[in-house]
Amino acid sequence: MANVQYYDVILKPVVTEKSMNAMAERKYTFYVHPEANKTMIKEAVEKMFDGAKVAKVNTMNIQGKKRRRGMVVGRTAAAKKAIVQLTEDSADIKIFEGL
């Protein structure tokens, strides 16, 4: 496994209607490094966002979609998503405010 630091784990937030609705339940969705595991994701969220305490982490691997250009068939890049559930006494994550 590659040497992945905590600031390399979280790539970007997922901003969709479904992920915005999940924020009411204190669940935040991020694209993460493909080799990151749940403990690495928990540690990264708690270090990057002040006052955030993670209750649990769910991860999923997203396969790339099929795309065609003429007769050539290929795939887009695969990705990994993580849904992070915060505890009740945790502070909110500031990057999602105002969206």
MIFI-873364 format. One record per residue: residue in three letters; residue number from 0; x, y, z of N, C-alpha, C in turn; chain. Coordinates in nm, 3 decimals. Layout:
BEGIN
<r r="ALA" k="NUM" n_px="X" n_py="Y" n_pz="Z" ca_px="X" ca_py="Y" ca_pz="Z" c_px="X" c_py="Y" c_pz="Z" c="A"/>
...
# end
This chain:
BEGIN
<r r="MET" k="0" n_px="0.084" n_py="-0.118" n_pz="0.000" ca_px="0.000" ca_py="0.000" ca_pz="0.000" c_px="0.089" c_py="0.124" c_pz="0.000" c="A"/>
<r r="ALA" k="1" n_px="0.046" n_py="0.223" n_pz="-0.072" ca_px="0.123" ca_py="0.347" ca_pz="-0.082" c_px="0.122" c_py="0.422" c_pz="0.051" c="A"/>
<r r="ASN" k="2" n_px="0.221" n_py="0.508" n_pz="0.069" ca_px="0.229" ca_py="0.590" ca_pz="0.190" c_px="0.134" c_py="0.708" c_pz="0.174" c="A"/>
<r r="VAL" k="3" n_px="0.013" n_py="0.694" n_pz="0.225" ca_px="-0.091" ca_py="0.796" ca_pz="0.209" c_px="-0.101" c_py="0.875" c_pz="0.339" c="A"/>
<r r="GLN" k="4" n_px="-0.077" n_py="1.006" n_pz="0.332" ca_px="-0.089" ca_py="1.094" ca_pz="0.448" c_px="-0.234" c_py="1.135" c_pz="0.464" c="A"/>
<r r="TYR" k="5" n_px="-0.268" n_py="1.190" n_pz="0.582" ca_px="-0.408" ca_py="1.223" ca_pz="0.609" c_px="-0.463" c_py="1.330" c_pz="0.516" c="A"/>
<r r="TYR" k="6" n_px="-0.378" n_py="1.422" n_pz="0.470" ca_px="-0.424" ca_py="1.528" ca_pz="0.380" c_px="-0.439" c_py="1.478" c_pz="0.237" c="A"/>
<r r="ASP" k="7" n_px="-0.392" n_py="1.358" n_pz="0.205" ca_px="-0.410" ca_py="1.298" ca_pz="0.073" c_px="-0.533" c_py="1.208" c_pz="0.068" c="A"/>
<r r="VAL" k="8" n_px="-0.591" n_py="1.177" n_pz="0.183" ca_px="-0.701" ca_py="1.080" ca_pz="0.188" c_px="-0.827" c_py="1.138" c_pz="0.127" c="A"/>
<r r="ILE" k="9" n_px="-0.869" n_py="1.257" n_pz="0.170" ca_px="-0.993" ca_py="1.317" ca_pz="0.121" c_px="-0.961" c_py="1.398" c_pz="-0.004" c="A"/>
<r r="LEU" k="10" n_px="-1.023" n_py="1.361" n_pz="-0.116" ca_px="-0.996" ca_py="1.428" ca_pz="-0.242" c_px="-1.088" c_py="1.548" c_pz="-0.263" c="A"/>
<r r="LYS" k="11" n_px="-1.221" n_py="1.527" n_pz="-0.252" ca_px="-1.316" ca_py="1.637" ca_pz="-0.267" c_px="-1.452" c_py="1.594" c_pz="-0.214" c="A"/>
<r r="PRO" k="12" n_px="-1.536" n_py="1.690" n_pz="-0.177" ca_px="-1.671" ca_py="1.656" ca_pz="-0.130" c_px="-1.761" c_py="1.620" c_pz="-0.247" c="A"/>
<r r="VAL" k="13" n_px="-1.861" n_py="1.540" n_pz="-0.218" ca_px="-1.961" ca_py="1.504" ca_pz="-0.318" c_px="-2.081" c_py="1.597" c_pz="-0.296" c="A"/>
<r r="VAL" k="14" n_px="-2.115" n_py="1.675" n_pz="-0.397" ca_px="-2.225" ca_py="1.771" ca_pz="-0.387" c_px="-2.335" c_py="1.725" c_pz="-0.481" c="A"/>
<r r="THR" k="15" n_px="-2.426" n_py="1.644" n_pz="-0.429" ca_px="-2.543" ca_py="1.599" ca_pz="-0.503" c_px="-2.666" c_py="1.621" c_pz="-0.416" c="A"/>
<r r="GLU" k="16" n_px="-2.782" n_py="1.607" n_pz="-0.475" ca_px="-2.905" ca_py="1.627" ca_pz="-0.400" c_px="-2.917" c_py="1.522" c_pz="-0.288" c="A"/>
<r r="LYS" k="17" n_px="-2.879" n_py="1.400" n_pz="-0.318" ca_px="-2.888" ca_py="1.293" ca_pz="-0.218" c_px="-2.791" c_py="1.317" c_pz="-0.102" c="A"/>
<r r="SER" k="18" n_px="-2.669" n_py="1.362" n_pz="-0.132" ca_px="-2.572" ca_py="1.386" ca_pz="-0.024" c_px="-2.610" c_py="1.509" c_pz="0.057" c="A"/>
<r r="MET" k="19" n_px="-2.674" n_py="1.609" n_pz="-0.004" ca_px="-2.719" ca_py="1.726" ca_pz="0.069" c_px="-2.833" c_py="1.691" c_pz="0.165" c="A"/>
<r r="ASN" k="20" n_px="-2.922" n_py="1.601" n_pz="0.123" ca_px="-3.031" ca_py="1.558" ca_pz="0.210" c_px="-2.979" c_py="1.476" c_pz="0.328" c="A"/>
<r r="ALA" k="21" n_px="-2.870" n_py="1.403" n_pz="0.308" ca_px="-2.813" ca_py="1.321" ca_pz="0.415" c_px="-2.744" c_py="1.406" c_pz="0.522" c="A"/>
<r r="MET" k="22" n_px="-2.713" n_py="1.532" n_pz="0.491" ca_px="-2.649" ca_py="1.619" ca_pz="0.590" c_px="-2.741" c_py="1.650" c_pz="0.706" c="A"/>
<r r="ALA" k="23" n_px="-2.872" n_py="1.636" n_pz="0.689" ca_px="-2.966" ca_py="1.655" ca_pz="0.800" c_px="-2.946" c_py="1.548" c_pz="0.907" c="A"/>
<r r="GLU" k="24" n_px="-2.895" n_py="1.431" n_pz="0.866" ca_px="-2.866" ca_py="1.321" ca_pz="0.959" c_px="-2.719" c_py="1.321" c_pz="1.001" c="A"/>
<r r="ARG" k="25" n_px="-2.648" n_py="1.431" n_pz="0.973" ca_px="-2.506" ca_py="1.448" ca_pz="1.006" c_px="-2.418" c_py="1.349" c_pz="0.931" c="A"/>
<r r="LYS" k="26" n_px="-2.454" n_py="1.319" n_pz="0.805" ca_px="-2.375" ca_py="1.232" ca_pz="0.719" c_px="-2.316" c_py="1.317" c_pz="0.607" c="A"/>
<r r="TYR" k="27" n_px="-2.185" n_py="1.309" n_pz="0.589" ca_px="-2.114" ca_py="1.386" ca_pz="0.487" c_px="-2.045" c_py="1.291" c_pz="0.391" c="A"/>
<r r="THR" k="28" n_px="-2.050" n_py="1.323" n_pz="0.262" ca_px="-1.999" ca_py="1.234" ca_pz="0.159" c_px="-1.876" c_py="1.296" c_pz="0.093" c="A"/>
<r r="PHE" k="29" n_px="-1.771" n_py="1.215" n_pz="0.076" ca_px="-1.645" ca_py="1.259" ca_pz="0.015" c_px="-1.597" c_py="1.156" c_pz="-0.085" c="A"/>
<r r="TYR" k="30" n_px="-1.527" n_py="1.204" n_pz="-0.190" ca_px="-1.445" ca_py="1.115" ca_pz="-0.271" c_px="-1.313" c_py="1.099" c_pz="-0.197" c="A"/>
<r r="VAL" k="31" n_px="-1.263" n_py="0.977" n_pz="-0.185" ca_px="-1.142" ca_py="0.951" ca_pz="-0.109" c_px="-1.041" c_py="0.875" c_pz="-0.195" c="A"/>
<r r="HIS" k="32" n_px="-0.918" n_py="0.867" n_pz="-0.146" ca_px="-0.811" ca_py="0.795" ca_pz="-0.214" c_px="-0.851" c_py="0.647" c_pz="-0.226" c="A"/>
<r r="PRO" k="33" n_px="-0.828" n_py="0.585" n_pz="-0.341" ca_px="-0.872" ca_py="0.446" ca_pz="-0.359" c_px="-0.810" c_py="0.345" c_pz="-0.262" c="A"/>
<r r="GLU" k="34" n_px="-0.694" n_py="0.376" n_pz="-0.206" ca_px="-0.629" ca_py="0.282" ca_pz="-0.114" c_px="-0.655" c_py="0.316" c_pz="0.033" c="A"/>
<r r="ALA" k="35" n_px="-0.737" n_py="0.416" n_pz="0.060" ca_px="-0.766" ca_py="0.454" ca_pz="0.198" c_px="-0.866" c_py="0.357" c_pz="0.260" c="A"/>
<r r="ASN" k="36" n_px="-0.842" n_py="0.322" n_pz="0.386" ca_px="-0.937" ca_py="0.238" ca_pz="0.457" c_px="-1.019" c_py="0.322" c_pz="0.555" c="A"/>
<r r="LYS" k="37" n_px="-1.110" n_py="0.260" n_pz="0.627" ca_px="-1.203" ca_py="0.334" ca_pz="0.713" c_px="-1.132" c_py="0.408" c_pz="0.826" c="A"/>
<r r="THR" k="38" n_px="-1.031" n_py="0.348" n_pz="0.885" ca_px="-0.961" ca_py="0.415" ca_pz="0.994" c_px="-0.882" c_py="0.536" c_pz="0.944" c="A"/>
<r r="MET" k="39" n_px="-0.825" n_py="0.525" n_pz="0.824" ca_px="-0.754" ca_py="0.639" ca_pz="0.764" c_px="-0.850" c_py="0.754" c_pz="0.735" c="A"/>
<r r="ILE" k="40" n_px="-0.970" n_py="0.722" n_pz="0.687" ca_px="-1.069" ca_py="0.824" ca_pz="0.655" c_px="-1.117" c_py="0.892" c_pz="0.783" c="A"/>
<r r="LYS" k="41" n_px="-1.141" n_py="0.814" n_pz="0.887" ca_px="-1.184" ca_py="0.872" ca_pz="1.016" c_px="-1.078" c_py="0.966" c_pz="1.071" c="A"/>
<r r="GLU" k="42" n_px="-0.953" n_py="0.924" n_pz="1.068" ca_px="-0.843" ca_py="1.006" ca_pz="1.117" c_px="-0.829" c_py="1.134" c_pz="1.035" c="A"/>
<r r="ALA" k="43" n_px="-0.843" n_py="1.125" n_pz="0.904" ca_px="-0.829" ca_py="1.242" ca_pz="0.817" c_px="-0.939" c_py="1.344" c_pz="0.843" c="A"/>
<r r="VAL" k="44" n_px="-1.062" n_py="1.300" n_pz="0.859" ca_px="-1.173" ca_py="1.392" ca_pz="0.883" c_px="-1.156" c_py="1.462" c_pz="1.018" c="A"/>
<r r="GLU" k="45" n_px="-1.115" n_py="1.389" n_pz="1.119" ca_px="-1.099" ca_py="1.449" ca_pz="1.252" c_px="-0.982" c_py="1.546" c_pz="1.257" c="A"/>
<r r="LYS" k="46" n_px="-0.877" n_py="1.523" n_pz="1.176" ca_px="-0.763" ca_py="1.615" ca_pz="1.174" c_px="-0.789" c_py="1.737" c_pz="1.087" c="A"/>
<r r="MET" k="47" n_px="-0.860" n_py="1.720" n_pz="0.976" ca_px="-0.879" ca_py="1.829" ca_pz="0.881" c_px="-0.987" c_py="1.927" c_pz="0.924" c="A"/>
<r r="PHE" k="48" n_px="-1.089" n_py="1.880" n_pz="0.995" ca_px="-1.201" ca_py="1.965" ca_pz="1.033" c_px="-1.206" c_py="1.973" c_pz="1.186" c="A"/>
<r r="ASP" k="49" n_px="-1.187" n_py="2.093" n_pz="1.238" ca_px="-1.181" ca_py="2.114" ca_pz="1.383" c_px="-1.315" c_py="2.081" c_pz="1.449" c="A"/>
<r r="GLY" k="50" n_px="-1.310" n_py="2.004" n_pz="1.556" ca_px="-1.429" ca_py="1.972" ca_pz="1.632" c_px="-1.512" c_py="1.858" c_pz="1.576" c="A"/>
<r r="ALA" k="51" n_px="-1.471" n_py="1.800" n_pz="1.465" ca_px="-1.547" ca_py="1.690" ca_pz="1.405" c_px="-1.509" c_py="1.559" c_pz="1.473" c="A"/>
<r r="LYS" k="52" n_px="-1.611" n_py="1.485" n_pz="1.519" ca_px="-1.590" ca_py="1.354" ca_pz="1.579" c_px="-1.669" c_py="1.252" c_pz="1.498" c="A"/>
<r r="VAL" k="53" n_px="-1.602" n_py="1.154" n_pz="1.447" ca_px="-1.663" ca_py="1.057" ca_pz="1.356" c_px="-1.719" c_py="0.939" c_pz="1.435" c="A"/>
<r r="ALA" k="54" n_px="-1.846" n_py="0.908" n_pz="1.410" ca_px="-1.909" ca_py="0.792" ca_pz="1.472" c_px="-1.883" c_py="0.667" c_pz="1.389" c="A"/>
<r r="LYS" k="55" n_px="-1.906" n_py="0.675" n_pz="1.256" ca_px="-1.879" ca_py="0.560" ca_pz="1.171" c_px="-1.854" c_py="0.606" c_pz="1.028" c="A"/>
<r r="VAL" k="56" n_px="-1.793" n_py="0.517" n_pz="0.950" ca_px="-1.758" ca_py="0.545" ca_pz="0.811" c_px="-1.805" c_py="0.430" c_pz="0.724" c="A"/>
<r r="ASN" k="57" n_px="-1.876" n_py="0.461" n_pz="0.618" ca_px="-1.915" ca_py="0.362" ca_pz="0.517" c_px="-1.843" c_py="0.397" c_pz="0.388" c="A"/>
<r r="THR" k="58" n_px="-1.786" n_py="0.296" n_pz="0.322" ca_px="-1.714" ca_py="0.320" ca_pz="0.198" c_px="-1.774" c_py="0.238" c_pz="0.086" c="A"/>
<r r="MET" k="59" n_px="-1.753" n_py="0.286" n_pz="-0.038" ca_px="-1.799" ca_py="0.212" ca_pz="-0.155" c_px="-1.705" c_py="0.239" c_pz="-0.271" c="A"/>
<r r="ASN" k="60" n_px="-1.679" n_py="0.138" n_pz="-0.350" ca_px="-1.599" ca_py="0.151" ca_pz="-0.470" c_px="-1.692" c_py="0.169" c_pz="-0.589" c="A"/>
<r r="ILE" k="61" n_px="-1.670" n_py="0.274" n_pz="-0.666" ca_px="-1.753" ca_py="0.306" ca_pz="-0.782" c_px="-1.677" c_py="0.264" c_pz="-0.906" c="A"/>
<r r="GLN" k="62" n_px="-1.735" n_py="0.177" n_pz="-0.985" ca_px="-1.673" ca_py="0.134" ca_pz="-1.109" c_px="-1.689" c_py="0.243" c_pz="-1.214" c="A"/>
<r r="GLY" k="63" n_px="-1.594" n_py="0.255" n_pz="-1.304" ca_px="-1.603" ca_py="0.353" ca_pz="-1.411" c_px="-1.715" c_py="0.320" c_pz="-1.508" c="A"/>
<r r="LYS" k="64" n_px="-1.775" n_py="0.423" n_pz="-1.567" ca_px="-1.884" ca_py="0.402" ca_pz="-1.663" c_px="-1.826" c_py="0.369" c_pz="-1.800" c="A"/>
<r r="LYS" k="65" n_px="-1.899" n_py="0.290" n_pz="-1.879" ca_px="-1.856" ca_py="0.259" ca_pz="-2.015" c_px="-1.881" c_py="0.379" c_pz="-2.106" c="A"/>
<r r="ARG" k="66" n_px="-1.784" n_py="0.410" n_pz="-2.187" ca_px="-1.795" ca_py="0.518" ca_pz="-2.284" c_px="-1.742" c_py="0.469" c_pz="-2.418" c="A"/>
<r r="ARG" k="67" n_px="-1.803" n_py="0.518" n_pz="-2.526" ca_px="-1.761" ca_py="0.482" ca_pz="-2.661" c_px="-1.716" c_py="0.604" c_pz="-2.737" c="A"/>
<r r="ARG" k="68" n_px="-1.618" n_py="0.584" n_pz="-2.820" ca_px="-1.578" ca_py="0.684" ca_pz="-2.917" c_px="-1.558" c_py="0.607" c_pz="-3.047" c="A"/>
<r r="GLY" k="69" n_px="-1.663" n_py="0.606" n_pz="-3.127" ca_px="-1.659" ca_py="0.524" ca_pz="-3.248" c_px="-1.671" c_py="0.378" c_pz="-3.210" c="A"/>
<r r="MET" k="70" n_px="-1.578" n_py="0.298" n_pz="-3.261" ca_px="-1.581" ca_py="0.155" ca_pz="-3.231" c_px="-1.503" c_py="0.121" c_pz="-3.105" c="A"/>
<r r="VAL" k="71" n_px="-1.430" n_py="0.216" n_pz="-3.052" ca_px="-1.347" ca_py="0.191" ca_pz="-2.935" c_px="-1.431" c_py="0.208" c_pz="-2.809" c="A"/>
<r r="VAL" k="72" n_px="-1.432" n_py="0.106" n_pz="-2.725" ca_px="-1.507" ca_py="0.111" ca_pz="-2.600" c_px="-1.407" c_py="0.116" c_pz="-2.485" c="A"/>
<r r="GLY" k="73" n_px="-1.430" n_py="0.208" n_pz="-2.393" ca_px="-1.342" ca_py="0.220" ca_pz="-2.277" c_px="-1.423" c_py="0.249" c_pz="-2.153" c="A"/>
<r r="ARG" k="74" n_px="-1.353" n_py="0.281" n_pz="-2.046" ca_px="-1.419" ca_py="0.313" ca_pz="-1.919" c_px="-1.362" c_py="0.442" c_pz="-1.865" c="A"/>
<r r="THR" k="75" n_px="-1.447" n_py="0.515" n_pz="-1.793" ca_px="-1.399" ca_py="0.632" ca_pz="-1.720" c_px="-1.328" c_py="0.583" c_pz="-1.594" c="A"/>
<r r="ALA" k="76" n_px="-1.266" n_py="0.673" n_pz="-1.523" ca_px="-1.188" ca_py="0.635" ca_pz="-1.406" c_px="-1.278" c_py="0.584" c_pz="-1.293" c="A"/>
<r r="ALA" k="77" n_px="-1.230" n_py="0.485" n_pz="-1.222" ca_px="-1.300" ca_py="0.434" ca_pz="-1.104" c_px="-1.275" c_py="0.530" c_pz="-0.988" c="A"/>
<r r="ALA" k="78" n_px="-1.361" n_py="0.524" n_pz="-0.888" ca_px="-1.348" ca_py="0.614" ca_pz="-0.773" c_px="-1.390" c_py="0.539" c_pz="-0.646" c="A"/>
<r r="LYS" k="79" n_px="-1.360" n_py="0.601" n_pz="-0.533" ca_px="-1.403" ca_py="0.548" ca_pz="-0.403" c_px="-1.471" c_py="0.659" c_pz="-0.327" c="A"/>
<r r="LYS" k="80" n_px="-1.589" n_py="0.630" n_pz="-0.272" ca_px="-1.664" ca_py="0.728" ca_pz="-0.194" c_px="-1.672" c_py="0.682" c_pz="-0.049" c="A"/>
<r r="ALA" k="81" n_px="-1.680" n_py="0.781" n_pz="0.041" ca_px="-1.697" ca_py="0.751" ca_pz="0.183" c_px="-1.808" c_py="0.839" c_pz="0.238" c="A"/>
<r r="ILE" k="82" n_px="-1.898" n_py="0.778" n_pz="0.314" ca_px="-2.003" ca_py="0.850" ca_pz="0.384" c_px="-1.965" c_py="0.849" c_pz="0.532" c="A"/>
<r r="VAL" k="83" n_px="-1.942" n_py="0.968" n_pz="0.587" ca_px="-1.893" ca_py="0.984" ca_pz="0.724" c_px="-2.007" c_py="1.030" c_pz="0.813" c="A"/>
<r r="GLN" k="84" n_px="-2.038" n_py="0.952" n_pz="0.916" ca_px="-2.142" ca_py="0.987" ca_pz="1.013" c_px="-2.075" c_py="1.051" c_pz="1.133" c="A"/>
<r r="LEU" k="85" n_px="-2.117" n_py="1.173" n_pz="1.168" ca_px="-2.060" ca_py="1.244" ca_pz="1.284" c_px="-2.143" c_py="1.214" c_pz="1.408" c="A"/>
<r r="THR" k="86" n_px="-2.080" n_py="1.228" n_pz="1.525" ca_px="-2.151" ca_py="1.207" ca_pz="1.652" c_px="-2.241" c_py="1.327" c_pz="1.680" c="A"/>
<r r="GLU" k="87" n_px="-2.328" n_py="1.314" n_pz="1.780" ca_px="-2.422" ca_py="1.420" ca_pz="1.814" c_px="-2.352" c_py="1.543" c_pz="1.871" c="A"/>
<r r="ASP" k="88" n_px="-2.245" n_py="1.523" n_pz="1.949" ca_px="-2.176" ca_py="1.636" ca_pz="2.011" c_px="-2.066" c_py="1.695" c_pz="1.922" c="A"/>
<r r="SER" k="89" n_px="-2.057" n_py="1.648" n_pz="1.799" ca_px="-1.953" ca_py="1.694" ca_pz="1.707" c_px="-1.993" c_py="1.827" c_pz="1.642" c="A"/>
<r r="ALA" k="90" n_px="-1.890" n_py="1.904" n_pz="1.603" ca_px="-1.914" ca_py="2.028" ca_pz="1.528" c_px="-1.940" c_py="1.995" c_pz="1.382" c="A"/>
<r r="ASP" k="91" n_px="-2.018" n_py="2.079" n_pz="1.315" ca_px="-2.046" ca_py="2.058" ca_pz="1.173" c_px="-1.922" c_py="2.086" c_pz="1.090" c="A"/>
<r r="ILE" k="92" n_px="-1.919" n_py="2.028" n_pz="0.970" ca_px="-1.808" ca_py="2.050" ca_pz="0.877" c_px="-1.839" c_py="2.178" c_pz="0.799" c="A"/>
<r r="LYS" k="93" n_px="-1.749" n_py="2.275" n_pz="0.802" ca_px="-1.775" ca_py="2.409" ca_pz="0.751" c_px="-1.783" c_py="2.419" c_pz="0.598" c="A"/>
<r r="ILE" k="94" n_px="-1.718" n_py="2.329" n_pz="0.524" ca_px="-1.716" ca_py="2.345" ca_pz="0.377" c_px="-1.853" c_py="2.321" c_pz="0.316" c="A"/>
<r r="PHE" k="95" n_px="-1.945" n_py="2.257" n_pz="0.388" ca_px="-2.077" ca_py="2.231" ca_pz="0.335" c_px="-2.177" c_py="2.341" c_pz="0.368" c="A"/>
<r r="GLU" k="96" n_px="-2.139" n_py="2.438" n_pz="0.452" ca_px="-2.233" ca_py="2.543" ca_pz="0.488" c_px="-2.254" c_py="2.638" c_pz="0.371" c="A"/>
<r r="GLY" k="97" n_px="-2.375" n_py="2.681" n_pz="0.352" ca_px="-2.408" ca_py="2.776" ca_pz="0.245" c_px="-2.434" c_py="2.711" c_pz="0.111" c="A"/>
<r r="LEU" k="98" n_px="-2.437" n_py="2.577" n_pz="0.107" ca_px="-2.466" ca_py="2.509" ca_pz="-0.021" c_px="-2.612" c_py="2.480" c_pz="-0.032" c="A"/>
# end
